[in-house]
Structure formats: structure tokens, C-alpha cells
Amino acid sequence: MDAPLRDRSGVPDDAALLNEWFLVLRGDGKSPDTLEGYGRSLKQLSSFLAAGGFPPLALATAEHLREWLNAMRDKGNKPATVNTRYRAVHRFYE
């Protein structure tokens, strides 16, 4: 399998990294609904990181993830929604 597209510093592009991860999840037999939910969560995180001037997914730290989770809470997201987003991102970083 080809390596994900990388920027000049050698960091994988978020979209390419997610596409590769989805190939793995599909190979693991994850349902289309699970893939959609995971995708929505990771795309939201990727957008948050980019908008905040944070590093891309491949370089994000626990602190960046906490910032994102707190921002969701601050925007009025329900605890269950925040937890669902967290679980998807946790799966990505396992």
C-alpha cells in the first residue's frame, strides 16, 4: 500500500491519513454507519485543528484533543455527543 500523501515536512495529509484508516476499518468489517460516525468526528477534529492553527492529526497531542473536547462543550454539545466524538477519536489514535 502506498504511504499517505505528505507535506514538505513529511507529515501525512489529514485527508489521505483518514482514507487509509477507513480502508483498515472496512477491512475489519466496520459497518457503514460506524464509518460515517468515525468520519464525521475525525473531520470535525481535523477542521478544528486547522482553524486553530494547531498541528495536523498526525501530530496532535492530548492537549489539542482536550481543547477540541472543551470547545464542543462550550458550544453547548450534549455530554453524550462529546463522548461519542471522543470515542471515535480514541479509536483513531489507538
C-alpha positions as CSV (number, residue, x, y, z in Angstrom):
1,M,0.0,0.0,0.0
2,D,1.3,3.5,-0.8
3,A,2.1,5.8,2.0
4,P,-0.4,8.7,2.6
5,L,0.3,11.9,0.9
6,R,2.7,14.0,2.9
7,D,3.6,17.7,3.2
8,R,7.1,19.1,2.9
9,S,7.9,18.1,6.5
10,G,6.9,14.5,5.8
11,V,3.7,14.7,7.9
12,P,0.8,12.7,6.4
13,D,-2.0,14.8,4.9
14,D,-5.2,14.5,7.1
15,A,-7.5,13.5,4.2
16,A,-5.0,10.9,3.0
17,L,-4.4,9.6,6.5
18,L,-8.2,9.2,7.1
19,N,-8.7,7.5,3.8
20,E,-6.1,4.9,4.7
21,W,-7.6,4.5,8.2
22,F,-11.1,3.9,6.6
23,L,-9.6,1.2,4.4
24,V,-8.4,-0.6,7.6
25,L,-11.8,-0.2,9.3
26,R,-13.6,-1.5,6.2
27,G,-11.2,-4.4,6.2
28,D,-12.1,-5.0,9.9
29,G,-15.7,-5.2,8.9
30,K,-17.0,-2.0,10.4
31,S,-20.5,-1.0,9.4
32,P,-21.2,1.9,7.1
33,D,-22.8,3.7,10.0
34,T,-19.8,3.3,12.1
35,L,-17.5,4.6,9.3
36,E,-19.8,7.6,8.9
37,G,-19.8,8.4,12.6
38,Y,-16.0,8.0,12.9
39,G,-15.5,10.0,9.7
40,R,-17.7,12.9,11.0
41,S,-15.8,13.0,14.3
42,L,-12.3,12.9,12.7
43,K,-13.2,15.5,10.1
44,Q,-14.5,17.8,12.8
45,L,-11.3,17.4,14.8
46,S,-9.2,18.0,11.6
47,S,-11.1,21.2,10.9
48,F,-10.8,22.4,14.5
49,L,-7.1,21.8,14.4
50,A,-6.6,23.6,11.1
51,A,-8.8,26.6,12.2
52,G,-7.0,26.9,15.5
53,G,-3.5,26.8,14.0
54,F,-2.8,23.5,15.7
55,P,-0.8,20.7,14.0
56,P,-2.5,18.1,11.8
57,L,-4.0,14.9,13.0
58,A,-0.7,13.0,12.8
59,L,1.0,15.5,15.2
60,A,-1.9,16.4,17.5
61,T,-1.3,15.8,21.2
62,A,-3.7,15.0,24.1
63,E,-3.7,18.7,24.9
64,H,-5.0,19.5,21.4
65,L,-7.7,16.9,21.9
66,R,-8.7,18.4,25.2
67,E,-9.0,21.8,23.6
68,W,-11.3,20.3,21.0
69,L,-13.5,18.5,23.5
70,N,-13.8,21.6,25.7
71,A,-14.7,23.7,22.6
72,M,-17.5,21.3,21.9
73,R,-18.8,21.5,25.4
74,D,-18.5,25.3,25.3
75,K,-20.6,25.3,22.1
76,G,-23.4,23.5,24.0
77,N,-22.9,20.0,22.7
78,K,-24.5,17.4,25.0
79,P,-22.2,15.2,27.0
80,A,-23.3,12.1,25.0
81,T,-22.3,13.9,21.8
82,V,-18.9,14.8,23.2
83,N,-18.4,11.3,24.4
84,T,-19.3,9.9,21.0
85,R,-16.8,12.2,19.3
86,Y,-14.1,11.3,21.9
87,R,-14.6,7.5,21.4
88,A,-14.2,7.8,17.6
89,V,-11.0,9.9,18.0
90,H,-9.7,7.5,20.7
91,R,-10.2,4.6,18.2
92,F,-8.2,6.6,15.6
93,Y,-5.3,7.1,18.0
94,E,-5.2,3.6,19.4
